[in-house]
């Protein structure tokens, strides 16, 4: 079974995003809500999950499960978007309107992943 090119595009995005959790952890540590314990561990777990899901999306036998994993991950990290919107320090200079637009974008990413389930 051949997978569509846009699934490979999604896989590439998550793989690179996952690597970035390890290349630039400070960026992610700033946006993890303060009420979550052990932000360094959470950053590593989410980065590793993105890398694994990115790879699994490219394997026909696993791509369906990986798409569900992407959906679960996107839901799990949604509190970060709320935290950034309401916490000025976590905003990193981004305007509130841009942060507000990220929330429906998250729904679009969930829908994109759902197309491969």
PDB file as gemmi writes it, atoms N, CA and C in Angstrom:
CRYST1    1.000    1.000    1.000  90.00  90.00  90.00 P 1                      
ATOM      1  N   UNK A   1       0.845  -1.184   0.000  1.00  0.00           N  
ATOM      2  CA  UNK A   1       0.000   0.000   0.000  1.00  0.00           C  
ATOM      3  C   UNK A   1       0.889   1.247   0.000  1.00  0.00           C  
ATOM      4  N   UNK A   2       0.629   2.143  -0.913  1.00  0.00           N  
ATOM      5  CA  UNK A   2       1.364   3.397  -0.993  1.00  0.00           C  
ATOM      6  C   UNK A   2       0.626   4.463  -0.198  1.00  0.00           C  
ATOM      7  N   UNK A   3       1.366   5.183   0.594  1.00  0.00           N  
ATOM      8  CA  UNK A   3       0.767   6.246   1.401  1.00  0.00           C  
ATOM      9  C   UNK A   3       0.787   7.556   0.622  1.00  0.00           C  
ATOM     10  N   UNK A   4      -0.205   8.421   0.824  1.00  0.00           N  
ATOM     11  CA  UNK A   4      -0.246   9.697   0.101  1.00  0.00           C  
ATOM     12  C   UNK A   4       0.882  10.636   0.546  1.00  0.00           C  
ATOM     13  N   UNK A   5       1.302  11.487  -0.364  1.00  0.00           N  
ATOM     14  CA  UNK A   5       2.415  12.396  -0.088  1.00  0.00           C  
ATOM     15  C   UNK A   5       2.129  13.298   1.107  1.00  0.00           C  
ATOM     16  N   UNK A   6       0.854  13.696   1.292  1.00  0.00           N  
ATOM     17  CA  UNK A   6       0.541  14.623   2.381  1.00  0.00           C  
ATOM     18  C   UNK A   6       0.658  13.949   3.743  1.00  0.00           C  
ATOM     19  N   UNK A   7       0.565  12.620   3.766  1.00  0.00           N  
ATOM     20  CA  UNK A   7       0.820  11.908   5.019  1.00  0.00           C  
ATOM     21  C   UNK A   7       2.310  11.970   5.344  1.00  0.00           C  
ATOM     22  N   UNK A   8       3.146  11.865   4.312  1.00  0.00           N  
ATOM     23  CA  UNK A   8       4.589  12.016   4.522  1.00  0.00           C  
ATOM     24  C   UNK A   8       4.923  13.440   4.971  1.00  0.00           C  
ATOM     25  N   UNK A   9       4.191  14.409   4.443  1.00  0.00           N  
ATOM     26  CA  UNK A   9       4.400  15.798   4.879  1.00  0.00           C  
ATOM     27  C   UNK A   9       4.077  15.937   6.364  1.00  0.00           C  
ATOM     28  N   UNK A  10       2.969  15.344   6.785  1.00  0.00           N  
ATOM     29  CA  UNK A  10       2.604  15.383   8.202  1.00  0.00           C  
ATOM     30  C   UNK A  10       3.681  14.687   9.037  1.00  0.00           C  
ATOM     31  N   UNK A  11       4.123  13.535   8.575  1.00  0.00           N  
ATOM     32  CA  UNK A  11       5.148  12.783   9.298  1.00  0.00           C  
ATOM     33  C   UNK A  11       6.417  13.615   9.454  1.00  0.00           C  
ATOM     34  N   UNK A  12       6.820  14.282   8.389  1.00  0.00           N  
ATOM     35  CA  UNK A  12       8.019  15.121   8.424  1.00  0.00           C  
ATOM     36  C   UNK A  12       7.862  16.249   9.439  1.00  0.00           C  
ATOM     37  N   UNK A  13       6.702  16.890   9.452  1.00  0.00           N  
ATOM     38  CA  UNK A  13       6.448  17.999  10.381  1.00  0.00           C  
ATOM     39  C   UNK A  13       6.582  17.525  11.824  1.00  0.00           C  
ATOM     40  N   UNK A  14       5.958  16.395  12.157  1.00  0.00           N  
ATOM     41  CA  UNK A  14       6.020  15.909  13.539  1.00  0.00           C  
ATOM     42  C   UNK A  14       7.414  15.418  13.894  1.00  0.00           C  
ATOM     43  N   UNK A  15       8.092  14.779  12.957  1.00  0.00           N  
ATOM     44  CA  UNK A  15       9.449  14.309  13.218  1.00  0.00           C  
ATOM     45  C   UNK A  15      10.372  15.487  13.525  1.00  0.00           C  
ATOM     46  N   UNK A  16      10.326  16.519  12.697  1.00  0.00           N  
ATOM     47  CA  UNK A  16      11.184  17.697  12.903  1.00  0.00           C  
ATOM     48  C   UNK A  16      10.798  18.430  14.185  1.00  0.00           C  
ATOM     49  N   UNK A  17       9.500  18.561  14.439  1.00  0.00           N  
ATOM     50  CA  UNK A  17       9.052  19.209  15.684  1.00  0.00           C  
ATOM     51  C   UNK A  17       9.558  18.431  16.892  1.00  0.00           C  
ATOM     52  N   UNK A  18       9.511  17.114  16.809  1.00  0.00           N  
ATOM     53  CA  UNK A  18      10.009  16.290  17.909  1.00  0.00           C  
ATOM     54  C   UNK A  18      11.495  16.485  18.134  1.00  0.00           C  
ATOM     55  N   UNK A  19      12.263  16.524  17.059  1.00  0.00           N  
ATOM     56  CA  UNK A  19      13.700  16.782  17.197  1.00  0.00           C  
ATOM     57  C   UNK A  19      13.957  18.141  17.840  1.00  0.00           C  
ATOM     58  N   UNK A  20      13.136  19.109  17.495  1.00  0.00           N  
ATOM     59  CA  UNK A  20      13.331  20.457  18.025  1.00  0.00           C  
ATOM     60  C   UNK A  20      13.136  20.518  19.543  1.00  0.00           C  
ATOM     61  N   UNK A  21      12.355  19.602  20.095  1.00  0.00           N  
ATOM     62  CA  UNK A  21      12.196  19.544  21.551  1.00  0.00           C  
ATOM     63  C   UNK A  21      13.541  19.291  22.226  1.00  0.00           C  
ATOM     64  N   UNK A  22      14.442  18.603  21.535  1.00  0.00           N  
ATOM     65  CA  UNK A  22      15.754  18.285  22.088  1.00  0.00           C  
ATOM     66  C   UNK A  22      16.816  19.296  21.657  1.00  0.00           C  
ATOM     67  N   UNK A  23      16.642  19.899  20.494  1.00  0.00           N  
ATOM     68  CA  UNK A  23      17.583  20.914  20.014  1.00  0.00           C  
ATOM     69  C   UNK A  23      17.396  22.238  20.731  1.00  0.00           C  
ATOM     70  N   UNK A  24      16.152  22.580  21.052  1.00  0.00           N  
ATOM     71  CA  UNK A  24      15.840  23.873  21.658  1.00  0.00           C  
ATOM     72  C   UNK A  24      14.828  23.689  22.798  1.00  0.00           C  
ATOM     73  N   UNK A  25      15.204  22.965  23.847  1.00  0.00           N  
ATOM     74  CA  UNK A  25      14.230  22.665  24.905  1.00  0.00           C  
ATOM     75  C   UNK A  25      13.725  23.900  25.644  1.00  0.00           C  
ATOM     76  N   UNK A  26      14.544  24.941  25.732  1.00  0.00           N  
ATOM     77  CA  UNK A  26      14.114  26.145  26.473  1.00  0.00           C  
ATOM     78  C   UNK A  26      12.848  26.753  25.884  1.00  0.00           C  
ATOM     79  N   UNK A  27      12.717  26.697  24.585  1.00  0.00           N  
ATOM     80  CA  UNK A  27      11.515  27.220  23.931  1.00  0.00           C  
ATOM     81  C   UNK A  27      10.266  26.525  24.466  1.00  0.00           C  
ATOM     82  N   UNK A  28      10.332  25.216  24.580  1.00  0.00           N  
ATOM     83  CA  UNK A  28       9.173  24.438  25.019  1.00  0.00           C  
ATOM     84  C   UNK A  28       8.967  24.527  26.527  1.00  0.00           C  
ATOM     85  N   UNK A  29      10.055  24.606  27.270  1.00  0.00           N  
ATOM     86  CA  UNK A  29       9.930  24.691  28.729  1.00  0.00           C  
ATOM     87  C   UNK A  29       9.199  25.963  29.145  1.00  0.00           C  
ATOM     88  N   UNK A  30       9.355  27.029  28.371  1.00  0.00           N  
ATOM     89  CA  UNK A  30       8.677  28.295  28.681  1.00  0.00           C  
ATOM     90  C   UNK A  30       7.163  28.207  28.518  1.00  0.00           C  
ATOM     91  N   UNK A  31       6.710  27.303  27.677  1.00  0.00           N  
ATOM     92  CA  UNK A  31       5.272  27.270  27.379  1.00  0.00           C  
ATOM     93  C   UNK A  31       4.530  26.113  28.045  1.00  0.00           C  
ATOM     94  N   UNK A  32       5.255  25.275  28.784  1.00  0.00           N  
ATOM     95  CA  UNK A  32       4.583  24.209  29.530  1.00  0.00           C  
ATOM     96  C   UNK A  32       3.933  24.845  30.750  1.00  0.00           C  
ATOM     97  N   UNK A  33       2.637  24.655  30.920  1.00  0.00           N  
ATOM     98  CA  UNK A  33       1.942  25.284  32.052  1.00  0.00           C  
ATOM     99  C   UNK A  33       2.613  24.965  33.388  1.00  0.00           C  
ATOM    100  N   UNK A  34       2.691  25.972  34.236  1.00  0.00           N  
ATOM    101  CA  UNK A  34       3.398  25.846  35.512  1.00  0.00           C  
ATOM    102  C   UNK A  34       2.749  24.834  36.447  1.00  0.00           C  
ATOM    103  N   UNK A  35       1.502  24.510  36.221  1.00  0.00           N  
ATOM    104  CA  UNK A  35       0.825  23.549  37.093  1.00  0.00           C  
ATOM    105  C   UNK A  35       1.128  22.100  36.711  1.00  0.00           C  
ATOM    106  N   UNK A  36       1.868  21.876  35.618  1.00  0.00           N  
ATOM    107  CA  UNK A  36       2.292  20.525  35.261  1.00  0.00           C  
ATOM    108  C   UNK A  36       3.624  20.226  35.946  1.00  0.00           C  
ATOM    109  N   UNK A  37       3.755  19.042  36.531  1.00  0.00           N  
ATOM    110  CA  UNK A  37       5.017  18.701  37.193  1.00  0.00           C  
ATOM    111  C   UNK A  37       6.097  18.323  36.181  1.00  0.00           C  
ATOM    112  N   UNK A  38       7.332  18.542  36.555  1.00  0.00           N  
ATOM    113  CA  UNK A  38       8.509  18.105  35.801  1.00  0.00           C  
ATOM    114  C   UNK A  38       8.470  18.479  34.317  1.00  0.00           C  
ATOM    115  N   UNK A  39       8.548  19.770  34.016  1.00  0.00           N  
ATOM    116  CA  UNK A  39       8.473  20.216  32.614  1.00  0.00           C  
ATOM    117  C   UNK A  39       9.554  19.616  31.714  1.00  0.00           C  
ATOM    118  N   UNK A  40      10.752  19.379  32.245  1.00  0.00           N  
ATOM    119  CA  UNK A  40      11.816  18.800  31.410  1.00  0.00           C  
ATOM    120  C   UNK A  40      11.429  17.401  30.937  1.00  0.00           C  
ATOM    121  N   UNK A  41      10.869  16.619  31.841  1.00  0.00           N  
ATOM    122  CA  UNK A  41      10.436  15.275  31.467  1.00  0.00           C  
ATOM    123  C   UNK A  41       9.284  15.342  30.462  1.00  0.00           C  
ATOM    124  N   UNK A  42       8.327  16.222  30.702  1.00  0.00           N  
ATOM    125  CA  UNK A  42       7.195  16.363  29.776  1.00  0.00           C  
ATOM    126  C   UNK A  42       7.664  16.790  28.390  1.00  0.00           C  
ATOM    127  N   UNK A  43       8.646  17.689  28.343  1.00  0.00           N  
ATOM    128  CA  UNK A  43       9.193  18.120  27.059  1.00  0.00           C  
ATOM    129  C   UNK A  43       9.836  16.940  26.332  1.00  0.00           C  
ATOM    130  N   UNK A  44      10.612  16.153  27.056  1.00  0.00           N  
ATOM    131  CA  UNK A  44      11.269  14.996  26.441  1.00  0.00           C  
ATOM    132  C   UNK A  44      10.253  13.965  25.963  1.00  0.00           C  
ATOM    133  N   UNK A  45       9.234  13.717  26.784  1.00  0.00           N  
ATOM    134  CA  UNK A  45       8.206  12.738  26.402  1.00  0.00           C  
ATOM    135  C   UNK A  45       7.458  13.199  25.154  1.00  0.00           C  
ATOM    136  N   UNK A  46       7.060  14.468  25.125  1.00  0.00           N  
ATOM    137  CA  UNK A  46       6.313  14.942  23.959  1.00  0.00           C  
ATOM    138  C   UNK A  46       7.199  14.976  22.716  1.00  0.00           C  
ATOM    139  N   UNK A  47       8.463  15.349  22.875  1.00  0.00           N  
ATOM    140  CA  UNK A  47       9.376  15.335  21.735  1.00  0.00           C  
ATOM    141  C   UNK A  47       9.589  13.933  21.197  1.00  0.00           C  
ATOM    142  N   UNK A  48       9.807  12.983  22.101  1.00  0.00           N  
ATOM    143  CA  UNK A  48       9.992  11.594  21.689  1.00  0.00           C  
ATOM    144  C   UNK A  48       8.719  11.051  21.039  1.00  0.00           C  
ATOM    145  N   UNK A  49       7.570  11.406  21.596  1.00  0.00           N  
ATOM    146  CA  UNK A  49       6.293  10.969  21.007  1.00  0.00           C  
ATOM    147  C   UNK A  49       6.150  11.500  19.586  1.00  0.00           C  
ATOM    148  N   UNK A  50       6.509  12.758  19.362  1.00  0.00           N  
ATOM    149  CA  UNK A  50       6.400  13.328  18.014  1.00  0.00           C  
ATOM    150  C   UNK A  50       7.340  12.622  17.041  1.00  0.00           C  
ATOM    151  N   UNK A  51       8.540  12.308  17.491  1.00  0.00           N  
ATOM    152  CA  UNK A  51       9.491  11.595  16.628  1.00  0.00           C  
ATOM    153  C   UNK A  51       8.949  10.216  16.272  1.00  0.00           C  
ATOM    154  N   UNK A  52       8.502   9.480  17.280  1.00  0.00           N  
ATOM    155  CA  UNK A  52       7.978   8.128  17.049  1.00  0.00           C  
ATOM    156  C   UNK A  52       6.737   8.168  16.157  1.00  0.00           C  
ATOM    157  N   UNK A  53       5.832   9.097  16.432  1.00  0.00           N  
ATOM    158  CA  UNK A  53       4.622   9.199  15.609  1.00  0.00           C  
ATOM    159  C   UNK A  53       4.968   9.587  14.176  1.00  0.00           C  
ATOM    160  N   UNK A  54       5.933  10.487  14.010  1.00  0.00           N  
ATOM    161  CA  UNK A  54       6.355  10.869  12.664  1.00  0.00           C  
ATOM    162  C   UNK A  54       6.871   9.678  11.871  1.00  0.00           C  
ATOM    163  N   UNK A  55       7.656   8.840  12.521  1.00  0.00           N  
ATOM    164  CA  UNK A  55       8.166   7.631  11.858  1.00  0.00           C  
ATOM    165  C   UNK A  55       7.027   6.651  11.590  1.00  0.00           C  
ATOM    166  N   UNK A  56       6.185   6.430  12.595  1.00  0.00           N  
ATOM    167  CA  UNK A  56       5.095   5.452  12.469  1.00  0.00           C  
ATOM    168  C   UNK A  56       4.088   5.844  11.389  1.00  0.00           C  
ATOM    169  N   UNK A  57       3.910   7.134  11.161  1.00  0.00           N  
ATOM    170  CA  UNK A  57       2.999   7.571  10.095  1.00  0.00           C  
ATOM    171  C   UNK A  57       3.455   7.073   8.726  1.00  0.00           C  
ATOM    172  N   UNK A  58       4.750   6.831   8.567  1.00  0.00           N  
ATOM    173  CA  UNK A  58       5.308   6.398   7.282  1.00  0.00           C  
ATOM    174  C   UNK A  58       5.261   4.885   7.084  1.00  0.00           C  
ATOM    175  N   UNK A  59       4.821   4.165   8.087  1.00  0.00           N  
ATOM    176  CA  UNK A  59       4.764   2.703   8.010  1.00  0.00           C  
ATOM    177  C   UNK A  59       3.300   2.297   7.824  1.00  0.00           C  
ATOM    178  N   UNK A  60       2.955   1.770   6.649  1.00  0.00           N  
ATOM    179  CA  UNK A  60       1.540   1.481   6.366  1.00  0.00           C  
ATOM    180  C   UNK A  60       0.826   0.681   7.460  1.00  0.00           C  
ATOM    181  N   UNK A  61       1.503  -0.284   8.029  1.00  0.00           N  
ATOM    182  CA  UNK A  61       0.893  -1.107   9.069  1.00  0.00           C  
ATOM    183  C   UNK A  61       0.571  -0.300  10.333  1.00  0.00           C  
ATOM    184  N   UNK A  62       1.314   0.778  10.557  1.00  0.00           N  
ATOM    185  CA  UNK A  62       1.165   1.573  11.780  1.00  0.00           C  
ATOM    186  C   UNK A  62       0.521   2.935  11.567  1.00  0.00           C  
ATOM    187  N   UNK A  63       0.370   3.359  10.331  1.00  0.00           N  
ATOM    188  CA  UNK A  63      -0.045   4.745  10.073  1.00  0.00           C  
ATOM    189  C   UNK A  63      -1.397   5.088  10.689  1.00  0.00           C  
ATOM    190  N   UNK A  64      -2.335   4.146  10.684  1.00  0.00           N  
ATOM    191  CA  UNK A  64      -3.647   4.397  11.289  1.00  0.00           C  
ATOM    192  C   UNK A  64      -3.505   4.647  12.786  1.00  0.00           C  
ATOM    193  N   UNK A  65      -2.741   3.798  13.462  1.00  0.00           N  
ATOM    194  CA  UNK A  65      -2.535   3.959  14.906  1.00  0.00           C  
ATOM    195  C   UNK A  65      -1.769   5.246  15.208  1.00  0.00           C  
ATOM    196  N   UNK A  66      -0.804   5.546  14.360  1.00  0.00           N  
ATOM    197  CA  UNK A  66      -0.022   6.766  14.552  1.00  0.00           C  
ATOM    198  C   UNK A  66      -0.894   8.004  14.400  1.00  0.00           C  
ATOM    199  N   UNK A  67      -1.826   7.969  13.458  1.00  0.00           N  
ATOM    200  CA  UNK A  67      -2.737   9.111  13.287  1.00  0.00           C  
ATOM    201  C   UNK A  67      -3.574   9.312  14.547  1.00  0.00           C  
ATOM    202  N   UNK A  68      -4.047   8.220  15.142  1.00  0.00           N  
ATOM    203  CA  UNK A  68      -4.777   8.339  16.417  1.00  0.00           C  
ATOM    204  C   UNK A  68      -3.852   8.870  17.508  1.00  0.00           C  
ATOM    205  N   UNK A  69      -2.590   8.459  17.474  1.00  0.00           N  
ATOM    206  CA  UNK A  69      -1.614   8.976  18.433  1.00  0.00           C  
ATOM    207  C   UNK A  69      -1.392  10.468  18.269  1.00  0.00           C  
ATOM    208  N   UNK A  70      -1.344  10.933  17.032  1.00  0.00           N  
ATOM    209  CA  UNK A  70      -1.204  12.370  16.768  1.00  0.00           C  
ATOM    210  C   UNK A  70      -2.406  13.118  17.330  1.00  0.00           C  
ATOM    211  N   UNK A  71      -3.588  12.573  17.119  1.00  0.00           N  
ATOM    212  CA  UNK A  71      -4.802  13.213  17.652  1.00  0.00           C  
ATOM    213  C   UNK A  71      -4.720  13.299  19.173  1.00  0.00           C  
ATOM    214  N   UNK A  72      -4.327  12.205  19.814  1.00  0.00           N  
ATOM    215  CA  UNK A  72      -4.205  12.203  21.278  1.00  0.00           C  
ATOM    216  C   UNK A  72      -3.162  13.218  21.738  1.00  0.00           C  
ATOM    217  N   UNK A  73      -2.048  13.286  21.030  1.00  0.00           N  
ATOM    218  CA  UNK A  73      -0.996  14.242  21.384  1.00  0.00           C  
ATOM    219  C   UNK A  73      -1.489  15.678  21.247  1.00  0.00           C  
ATOM    220  N   UNK A  74      -2.177  15.973  20.158  1.00  0.00           N  
ATOM    221  CA  UNK A  74      -2.682  17.329  19.948  1.00  0.00           C  
ATOM    222  C   UNK A  74      -3.687  17.734  21.023  1.00  0.00           C  
ATOM    223  N   UNK A  75      -4.488  16.786  21.460  1.00  0.00           N  
ATOM    224  CA  UNK A  75      -5.427  17.074  22.553  1.00  0.00           C  
ATOM    225  C   UNK A  75      -4.659  17.280  23.855  1.00  0.00           C  
ATOM    226  N   UNK A  76      -3.643  16.446  24.084  1.00  0.00           N  
ATOM    227  CA  UNK A  76      -2.866  16.534  25.323  1.00  0.00           C  
ATOM    228  C   UNK A  76      -2.107  17.850  25.450  1.00  0.00           C  
ATOM    229  N   UNK A  77      -1.653  18.401  24.325  1.00  0.00           N  
ATOM    230  CA  UNK A  77      -0.871  19.644  24.412  1.00  0.00           C  
ATOM    231  C   UNK A  77      -1.733  20.898  24.295  1.00  0.00           C  
ATOM    232  N   UNK A  78      -3.033  20.730  24.136  1.00  0.00           N  
ATOM    233  CA  UNK A  78      -3.906  21.899  24.007  1.00  0.00           C  
ATOM    234  C   UNK A  78      -3.809  22.856  25.198  1.00  0.00           C  
ATOM    235  N   UNK A  79      -3.661  22.370  26.438  1.00  0.00           N  
ATOM    236  CA  UNK A  79      -3.514  23.314  27.561  1.00  0.00           C  
ATOM    237  C   UNK A  79      -2.355  24.300  27.385  1.00  0.00           C  
ATOM    238  N   UNK A  80      -1.349  23.905  26.628  1.00  0.00           N  
ATOM    239  CA  UNK A  80      -0.235  24.817  26.361  1.00  0.00           C  
ATOM    240  C   UNK A  80      -0.709  26.055  25.615  1.00  0.00           C  
ATOM    241  N   UNK A  81      -1.615  25.874  24.671  1.00  0.00           N  
ATOM    242  CA  UNK A  81      -2.129  27.016  23.911  1.00  0.00           C  
ATOM    243  C   UNK A  81      -2.921  27.959  24.810  1.00  0.00           C  
ATOM    244  N   UNK A  82      -3.711  27.396  25.700  1.00  0.00           N  
ATOM    245  CA  UNK A  82      -4.453  28.228  26.654  1.00  0.00           C  
ATOM    246  C   UNK A  82      -3.501  28.949  27.595  1.00  0.00           C  
ATOM    247  N   UNK A  83      -2.494  28.231  28.069  1.00  0.00           N  
ATOM    248  CA  UNK A  83      -1.506  28.820  28.981  1.00  0.00           C  
ATOM    249  C   UNK A  83      -0.792  29.990  28.309  1.00  0.00           C  
ATOM    250  N   UNK A  84      -0.399  29.810  27.066  1.00  0.00           N  
ATOM    251  CA  UNK A  84       0.278  30.893  26.348  1.00  0.00           C  
ATOM    252  C   UNK A  84      -0.648  32.093  26.167  1.00  0.00           C  
ATOM    253  N   UNK A  85      -1.909  31.830  25.912  1.00  0.00           N  
ATOM    254  CA  UNK A  85      -2.856  32.921  25.688  1.00  0.00           C  
ATOM    255  C   UNK A  85      -3.065  33.740  26.959  1.00  0.00           C  
ATOM    256  N   UNK A  86      -3.173  33.068  28.092  1.00  0.00           N  
ATOM    257  CA  UNK A  86      -3.495  33.758  29.339  1.00  0.00           C  
ATOM    258  C   UNK A  86      -2.275  34.179  30.156  1.00  0.00           C  
ATOM    259  N   UNK A  87      -1.091  33.678  29.832  1.00  0.00           N  
ATOM    260  CA  UNK A  87       0.111  33.980  30.602  1.00  0.00           C  
ATOM    261  C   UNK A  87       1.070  34.812  29.752  1.00  0.00           C  
ATOM    262  N   UNK A  88       1.250  36.062  30.146  1.00  0.00           N  
ATOM    263  CA  UNK A  88       2.063  36.979  29.336  1.00  0.00           C  
ATOM    264  C   UNK A  88       3.502  36.496  29.172  1.00  0.00           C  
ATOM    265  N   UNK A  89       4.079  35.934  30.221  1.00  0.00           N  
ATOM    266  CA  UNK A  89       5.461  35.451  30.147  1.00  0.00           C  
ATOM    267  C   UNK A  89       5.591  34.305  29.138  1.00  0.00           C  
ATOM    268  N   UNK A  90       4.602  33.434  29.108  1.00  0.00           N  
ATOM    269  CA  UNK A  90       4.644  32.284  28.197  1.00  0.00           C  
ATOM    270  C   UNK A  90       4.392  32.692  26.747  1.00  0.00           C  
ATOM    271  N   UNK A  91       3.857  33.873  26.536  1.00  0.00           N  
ATOM    272  CA  UNK A  91       3.541  34.353  25.177  1.00  0.00           C  
ATOM    273  C   UNK A  91       4.774  34.577  24.320  1.00  0.00           C  
ATOM    274  N   UNK A  92       5.885  34.863  24.948  1.00  0.00           N  
ATOM    275  CA  UNK A  92       7.147  35.109  24.238  1.00  0.00           C  
ATOM    276  C   UNK A  92       7.004  36.197  23.181  1.00  0.00           C  
ATOM    277  N   UNK A  93       6.229  37.218  23.513  1.00  0.00           N  
ATOM    278  CA  UNK A  93       6.089  38.356  22.619  1.00  0.00           C  
ATOM    279  C   UNK A  93       5.081  38.183  21.496  1.00  0.00           C  
ATOM    280  N   UNK A  94       4.451  37.037  21.417  1.00  0.00           N  
ATOM    281  CA  UNK A  94       3.456  36.824  20.358  1.00  0.00           C  
ATOM    282  C   UNK A  94       2.183  37.587  20.698  1.00  0.00           C  
ATOM    283  N   UNK A  95       1.546  38.195  19.711  1.00  0.00           N  
ATOM    284  CA  UNK A  95       0.291  38.907  19.989  1.00  0.00           C  
ATOM    285  C   UNK A  95      -0.830  37.927  20.340  1.00  0.00           C  
ATOM    286  N   UNK A  96      -1.740  38.401  21.181  1.00  0.00           N  
ATOM    287  CA  UNK A  96      -2.837  37.533  21.627  1.00  0.00           C  
ATOM    288  C   UNK A  96      -3.688  37.036  20.460  1.00  0.00           C  
ATOM    289  N   UNK A  97      -3.873  37.871  19.425  1.00  0.00           N  
ATOM    290  CA  UNK A  97      -4.697  37.443  18.301  1.00  0.00           C  
ATOM    291  C   UNK A  97      -4.075  36.233  17.603  1.00  0.00           C  
ATOM    292  N   UNK A  98      -2.735  36.199  17.511  1.00  0.00           N  
ATOM    293  CA  UNK A  98      -2.065  35.064  16.868  1.00  0.00           C  
ATOM    294  C   UNK A  98      -2.220  33.800  17.713  1.00  0.00           C  
ATOM    295  N   UNK A  99      -2.139  33.979  19.026  1.00  0.00           N  
ATOM    296  CA  UNK A  99      -2.318  32.836  19.920  1.00  0.00           C  
ATOM    297  C   UNK A  99      -3.750  32.324  19.873  1.00  0.00           C  
ATOM    298  N   UNK A 100      -4.678  33.239  19.710  1.00  0.00           N  
ATOM    299  CA  UNK A 100      -6.085  32.851  19.604  1.00  0.00           C  
ATOM    300  C   UNK A 100      -6.328  32.052  18.319  1.00  0.00           C  
ATOM    301  N   UNK A 101      -5.658  32.430  17.245  1.00  0.00           N  
ATOM    302  CA  UNK A 101      -5.797  31.711  15.973  1.00  0.00           C  
ATOM    303  C   UNK A 101      -5.211  30.302  16.037  1.00  0.00           C  
ATOM    304  N   UNK A 102      -4.246  30.101  16.935  1.00  0.00           N  
ATOM    305  CA  UNK A 102      -3.625  28.780  17.058  1.00  0.00           C  
ATOM    306  C   UNK A 102      -4.613  27.729  17.542  1.00  0.00           C  
ATOM    307  N   UNK A 103      -5.595  28.157  18.314  1.00  0.00           N  
ATOM    308  CA  UNK A 103      -6.529  27.176  18.887  1.00  0.00           C  
ATOM    309  C   UNK A 103      -7.389  26.501  17.814  1.00  0.00           C  
ATOM    310  N   UNK A 104      -8.036  27.245  16.899  1.00  0.00           N  
ATOM    311  CA  UNK A 104      -8.757  26.549  15.823  1.00  0.00           C  
ATOM    312  C   UNK A 104      -7.803  25.828  14.863  1.00  0.00           C  
ATOM    313  N   UNK A 105      -6.582  26.336  14.730  1.00  0.00           N  
ATOM    314  CA  UNK A 105      -5.596  25.638  13.908  1.00  0.00           C  
ATOM    315  C   UNK A 105      -5.364  24.236  14.469  1.00  0.00           C  
ATOM    316  N   UNK A 106      -5.355  24.127  15.788  1.00  0.00           N  
ATOM    317  CA  UNK A 106      -5.191  22.825  16.436  1.00  0.00           C  
ATOM    318  C   UNK A 106      -6.308  21.868  16.003  1.00  0.00           C  
ATOM    319  N   UNK A 107      -7.526  22.397  15.897  1.00  0.00           N  
ATOM    320  CA  UNK A 107      -8.645  21.567  15.428  1.00  0.00           C  
ATOM    321  C   UNK A 107      -8.419  21.120  13.986  1.00  0.00           C  
ATOM    322  N   UNK A 108      -7.861  22.013  13.180  1.00  0.00           N  
ATOM    323  CA  UNK A 108      -7.534  21.653  11.801  1.00  0.00           C  
ATOM    324  C   UNK A 108      -6.484  20.554  11.732  1.00  0.00           C  
ATOM    325  N   UNK A 109      -5.498  20.618  12.610  1.00  0.00           N  
ATOM    326  CA  UNK A 109      -4.469  19.574  12.650  1.00  0.00           C  
ATOM    327  C   UNK A 109      -5.059  18.241  13.109  1.00  0.00           C  
ATOM    328  N   UNK A 110      -5.989  18.308  14.054  1.00  0.00           N  
ATOM    329  CA  UNK A 110      -6.666  17.088  14.502  1.00  0.00           C  
ATOM    330  C   UNK A 110      -7.459  16.487  13.339  1.00  0.00           C  
ATOM    331  N   UNK A 111      -8.166  17.326  12.602  1.00  0.00           N  
ATOM    332  CA  UNK A 111      -8.931  16.839  11.450  1.00  0.00           C  
ATOM    333  C   UNK A 111      -8.003  16.231  10.402  1.00  0.00           C  
ATOM    334  N   UNK A 112      -6.864  16.879  10.149  1.00  0.00           N  
ATOM    335  CA  UNK A 112      -5.898  16.369   9.176  1.00  0.00           C  
ATOM    336  C   UNK A 112      -5.442  14.967   9.585  1.00  0.00           C  
ATOM    337  N   UNK A 113      -5.121  14.783  10.854  1.00  0.00           N  
ATOM    338  CA  UNK A 113      -4.711  13.458  11.326  1.00  0.00           C  
ATOM    339  C   UNK A 113      -5.863  12.459  11.222  1.00  0.00           C  
ATOM    340  N   UNK A 114      -7.065  12.918  11.504  1.00  0.00           N  
ATOM    341  CA  UNK A 114      -8.239  12.035  11.456  1.00  0.00           C  
ATOM    342  C   UNK A 114      -8.466  11.469  10.051  1.00  0.00           C  
ATOM    343  N   UNK A 115      -8.070  12.208   9.047  1.00  0.00           N  
ATOM    344  CA  UNK A 115      -8.228  11.735   7.665  1.00  0.00           C  
ATOM    345  C   UNK A 115      -7.472  10.432   7.410  1.00  0.00           C  
ATOM    346  N   UNK A 116      -6.488  10.122   8.246  1.00  0.00           N  
ATOM    347  CA  UNK A 116      -5.659   8.928   8.043  1.00  0.00           C  
ATOM    348  C   UNK A 116      -5.999   7.801   9.017  1.00  0.00           C  
ATOM    349  N   UNK A 117      -7.126   7.921   9.711  1.00  0.00           N  
ATOM    350  CA  UNK A 117      -7.516   6.857  10.651  1.00  0.00           C  
ATOM    351  C   UNK A 117      -8.404   5.835   9.962  1.00  0.00           C  
TER     352      UNK A 117                                                      
END                                                                             
